[in-house]
Amino acid sequence: MPITIVATPGGALSNSFCTELEFIAYTATLAIVPTGTTVSGSTCTEAEKKALVMAFRAFNNFAWAAGRTDSIQSGSWPQLYALNPDAPSIYGLQDLTDLYYADDEVPDRVKNGQIELALAVIGGGTVDIFAVDQQQGVIEKTIDVLTTRWQPYTRAVGLAKYPQVLAYIGPLLASSAGSLEMVRV
């Protein structure tokens, strides 16, 4: 069944933060894209649409610093009181509301991050890029005459595997995302 990309900010039926045109315009500016990626025209391939939907779903599981604008929206953006890390210094602002994204807006940081993650999905081919790589961090393992060793705690997991995605959305994520609070009793 063909996928229709719905990128209505705050929409109950949205399945993407960016439109197909935004995806194509972004990929057209890149020097390296996965083979077969659409870099002109107005519509994406079905594989690109699937990748956008997968990235959208992944983004909805992240711990964002702010909260959704409405309980019926299908995506985690737009958000209320989401600080804009690109806002000018507080000393140059006329109005403090300039420090926040509009509550009906999906920032370019989120759209570009979704596109980068979708490109990673496309580039992964049939490999599930969201699965933990069982061979990452291998230092020693012996099979017959071959030896491989694992280095403990060096696996890049989650967004750490995708530094470009993290560069875009990192400032918008909760600072405690993925960590545990230690409390002395």
N, C-alpha and C positions, 0 to 999 in steps of 0.2 A: 504494500500500500504506500503510495507516495506521501512524503512528509511535506506539510505546509509550515513554514517558519512563521510564528506569530511573536512579534517583538514589541507588544504594547506595554509600555511601562506601567507596572501595577496591575496588569490584566490577569483575570482569573484563568484564562486559557493560554497564556503566554508559554512558549517553550524555548525562548531564546532572549538574551538581553540585547543582541545586535540583529540587525536585518541582514538579508542576503547581500544587499548593496554595500553595507558597511563591511561585511566580510570580504567581498571582492575588492573594494577600494583599499582595504588594509593589506591584503595579500599582494596587490599590484605594486606596493611600495617595497616589498621584501626582495632581497637578492637571492635568498634560498627558500624554496617552498617544496613540499613533497610533490613528487611527480603526479601530474594530472590535476593539480589544484587550479581552480578557476581564478584567473587574474584579469579577466575582462568580461563584459556582458552584464547582465542584470539578474541572472539566476544561478544558484549553486547546483552542484550534482547531488544526487541522493546521498552519496557517501559523506559529502560535506555537511549536508543538513543533519544527518545522523550524528556526526561528530559535534556539531553545534549543540544539539539536544543533549548529548552525553556530557559535554562541558557545562551546560546550563544546570543539569542535575547535580553534577559534582559541586558547582559553586553554591548550590542551595544547601549543601551539607557543611559548609565552612562556618566557623564562629566569627561573625562580623562584629565590629565594634558598636554598631547601632542596630536598630530594630526595624522590621518591616513597617511600611506605612499603613497597610490594611491587612486584615486577617484573611481576606479572600484572594489576595494576589498569589499567583502560583510561584513566583520567583522571590528570592531574598532581596531584590532591589526593585523599586526605590525604597529608601529608608528614611526614617525620621532622625533628625539631628546627627547626620553623618558628617563628621568633620572633613573638610576638603584639604588634603595635605598640600595642594598646589595653590591655596589661597595666599594672597600677598600678606606680608607681615601685619600683625594686629595694629601697629602704629600707623600704617598707611590706610587703614580702613575707615570709611565713613560710617558704615553700618556693620555691626557685628554679625548680622545674618549672612554676610559674605563669607564667613568662616565655614559655613555649612553648604552641602549640596541641597538643591531644591528637593522638596519631598515628592516631586513628580518626575524626577530625573534619574536616569541610569548613567552614571559617570563614564566617560571614555575609558578610564582606568579599568572599569569592570568589563566593558565591551571588548577592549583590546586584550585583557587577560583571558576572557572566554575564547576569543579567536586564537590566541596562542595555544591554549589547551586543546582546542579543536584541531589545530594543525599537528599537535603532538599525537592525537588520536589517529589522524589520517596517516601520519608518518609511521606510526606503529604497525600499520597493516593489520594482520590477523592477531597480533600480540595484544593482550589486555594490558594497557599501560597503567591501569589502576591497581593491578595485582602486585604483590611484593615479589621482587626479583630474588629468587632463592639462591642465585649464584653471586649476588652482589656482596662484596666483603670477603670473598673466598681468599684464604691465604694458604691453607693446607688441607688436603683431602687425598687419601691414598686409595687408588684402585689399581690393583696389580702392581705395575712398576711406576705408575704415575702418582705423584703426591701433590696435593693442594691443601693450603691452610686458610682458615677463616680468621679475619681480624674482627674482634668483638666490637659491637656498637659503632660501626662506621657506615651503616646502611643509610643511604639517602632515601627517605620515605616521604610520602605525601607531596607537598608542593616543593620540597627541597630538590626533587628530581627535575623540576621545571623552573629554573631561576628566572626566566623571562616573565612567566606568569606571576611569580612571587614579587618581582620588581614592580609590576603594575598594581597588584591588589594588596600587597603586604601592609602598606600604611592604613588600609581600611579594615584590617582584621583585628579582632580582639587581641590584646597583648598576651592574654593568658591562654590563647587557643593552643590546645595540645599539651598543656602542662597541668600539673597537679599542685594544689595549694597545700603546703605543709603547715600543720597546726600542732603546736606543742600542748599536750594535755597534762 
